[in-house]
């Protein structure tokens, strides 16, 4: 998945809490807190403690001009002390906005915004914000991020982690995750052993190296699809994305070397990383990968020992449906005189 890191929330320095008058807010306290799920040990997340009187205040930061044209969405993790409740008159507490030097936040022509859902039980959830309707003047060179406080009941605490721009691609993302799990992790003769996805006609590295062949994709019918995803909440409604299809991707992992000891070391290392089953992080979500039996004929191009694995992932297809909230419902009745 092509991604670019926008903020890992490892520093408070870029962030400030402001009032509608652009003065420092006394109703929002920001701090670094324990890491969220997307950061390694030792990382941090951003915590914002928001008072009940903070409506209209915001936290924001300036970022280097970032071209988002090649990305389809923003992704980040969030959790809060109060969950979103669609039954509430004011279900959302934060609104996410983007601006640029050419088209600032709240300027005429830039009404792009997303209201952020909060999962129950104060658990982390991954938020995905589509960029297809972001004004070109912002999408081509975004320079400012802001999260505005919306009206709500009482104080609330919000945690944020790992903000990235992303362009999900099922097969390419899975390939990259598998390569990342083993590439360069083993040293032989003081040199990292590379892992590469085999592509016909490619120039392979010098041995030793790990060759990964993605040789099959089959529907994971027994698993069924993932539920419809609701997201991109705005003041006028939200989107419902189609059910994602479950797929199995099949991989063959080979260990190319003229030295038997090197091949054994590479095999041991891969088994230590992947074992019988493991999980790979793809786009911030855990995906299952598991060893499968050697039931197929050996590839004529195979070099040395090999392993076969099956990775379970999902594919989003089709267009989202725009849902608008019901503002008023009218019911009329007519008296049937004949029946009377």
KAGILIN-V928054 format. One record per residue. RES is the residue in one small letter. D_FIRST is the distance of its C-alpha to the first C-alpha in Angstrom with 2 decimals. Layout:
RES_D_FIRST / RES_D_FIRST
This chain:
x_0.00 / x_3.78 / x_5.98 / x_9.70 / x_12.16 / x_15.09 / x_17.32 / x_17.47 / x_20.96 / x_22.61 / x_25.38 / x_27.73 / x_28.81 / x_26.63 / x_27.51 / x_30.78 / x_32.45 / x_34.49 / x_37.05 / x_37.30 / x_39.75 / x_37.17 / x_39.17 / x_37.91 / x_37.54 / x_39.71 / x_38.24 / x_34.72 / x_34.34 / x_31.01 / x_30.42 / x_27.97 / x_27.81 / x_26.52 / x_22.81 / x_20.64 / x_18.38 / x_15.26 / x_17.34 / x_19.06 / x_22.84 / x_24.62 / x_22.14 / x_23.37 / x_22.75 / x_24.65 / x_27.59 / x_29.57 / x_32.98 / x_34.07 / x_37.77 / x_39.15 / x_40.48 / x_37.17 / x_36.56 / x_35.36 / x_34.41 / x_30.88 / x_28.69 / x_26.85 / x_25.52 / x_25.11 / x_21.89 / x_21.69 / x_21.22 / x_17.50 / x_16.39 / x_14.15 / x_14.78 / x_11.44 / x_9.78 / x_10.88 / x_11.40 / x_12.33 / x_11.97 / x_14.67 / x_17.11 / x_20.73 / x_24.00 / x_27.53 / x_31.12 / x_31.79 / x_29.64 / x_29.14 / x_32.03 / x_32.13 / x_35.86 / x_36.38 / x_37.66 / x_35.05 / x_32.06 / x_29.59 / x_30.22 / x_27.47 / x_26.19 / x_23.12 / x_23.66 / x_22.30 / x_24.54 / x_25.00 / x_28.03 / x_28.75 / x_28.34 / x_28.83 / x_28.21 / x_30.95 / x_32.12 / x_33.38 / x_30.57 / x_27.93 / x_28.25 / x_24.51 / x_24.24 / x_22.74 / x_24.87 / x_23.35 / x_24.18 / x_25.25 / x_25.21 / x_28.61 / x_29.94 / x_28.24 / x_25.04 / x_21.54 / x_19.29 / x_15.79 / x_16.28 / x_14.04 / x_15.66 / x_15.27 / x_15.87 / x_17.47 / x_20.92 / x_20.58 / x_23.36 / x_22.40 / x_24.48 / x_22.28 / x_18.85 / x_19.64 / x_20.78 / x_20.47 / x_22.81 / x_23.85 / x_22.64 / x_25.32 / x_25.87 / x_29.27 / x_31.49 / x_32.76 / x_36.13 / x_36.37 / x_38.72 / x_39.15 / x_37.08 / x_33.49 / x_31.11 / x_27.38 / x_24.72 / x_21.33 / x_18.50 / x_15.17 / x_14.47 / x_11.09 / x_9.91 / x_6.60 / x_5.81 / x_5.14 / x_5.77 / x_7.94 / x_8.98 / x_6.41 / x_4.49 / x_8.22 / x_9.27 / x_7.45 / x_8.83 / x_12.10 / x_12.47 / x_11.97 / x_14.67 / x_17.24 / x_16.60 / x_19.49 / x_20.77 / x_24.02 / x_26.64 / x_29.18 / x_31.96 / x_30.22 / x_27.20 / x_23.65 / x_22.81 / x_19.58 / x_17.35 / x_16.04 / x_14.66 / x_17.75 / x_17.79 / x_21.30 / x_23.11 / x_20.91 / x_22.93 / x_22.61 / x_23.27 / x_26.71 / x_27.48 / x_26.78 / x_23.13 / x_21.07 / x_20.13 / x_17.54 / x_18.14 / x_16.18 / x_19.39 / x_19.38 / x_17.88 / x_20.44 / x_20.77 / x_21.28 / x_24.37 / x_26.02 / x_23.35 / x_23.37 / x_20.72 / x_19.38 / x_21.67 / x_21.34 / x_19.39 / x_21.50 / x_20.10 / x_20.41 / x_24.00 / x_26.28 / x_30.02 / x_30.40 / x_28.39 / x_24.91 / x_22.55 / x_22.37 / x_19.31 / x_20.13 / x_20.08 / x_16.87 / x_17.78 / x_17.60 / x_16.78 / x_17.55 / x_15.74 / x_18.32 / x_18.01 / x_20.85 / x_20.87 / x_23.64 / x_25.30 / x_26.74 / x_29.75 / x_33.46 / x_34.34 / x_34.78 / x_34.47 / x_31.10 / x_29.85 / x_31.23 / x_29.56 / x_26.13 / x_26.79 / x_27.99 / x_25.02 / x_22.48 / x_24.73 / x_24.97 / x_21.21 / x_20.60 / x_24.20 / x_25.16 / x_22.33 / x_19.69 / x_16.69 / x_13.14 / x_11.08 / x_7.85 / x_6.97 / x_10.59 / x_12.22 / x_14.16 / x_13.95 / x_17.05 / x_17.49 / x_21.12 / x_23.48 / x_25.16 / x_28.54 / x_29.32 / x_30.70 / x_29.63 / x_31.35 / x_30.15 / x_28.17 / x_30.56 / x_28.06 / x_27.43 / x_28.49 / x_30.07 / x_29.24 / x_26.19 / x_24.44 / x_22.83 / x_20.23 / x_18.92 / x_15.69 / x_15.92 / x_13.12 / x_13.37 / x_12.92 / x_13.84 / x_16.30 / x_18.99 / x_19.87 / x_20.61 / x_24.30 / x_25.75 / x_28.23 / x_31.03 / x_33.30 / x_36.84 / x_39.26 / x_42.47 / x_43.71 / x_47.15 / x_49.17 / x_52.41 / x_55.09 / x_58.03 / x_61.32 / x_62.24 / x_66.01 / x_66.83 / x_65.26 / x_67.15
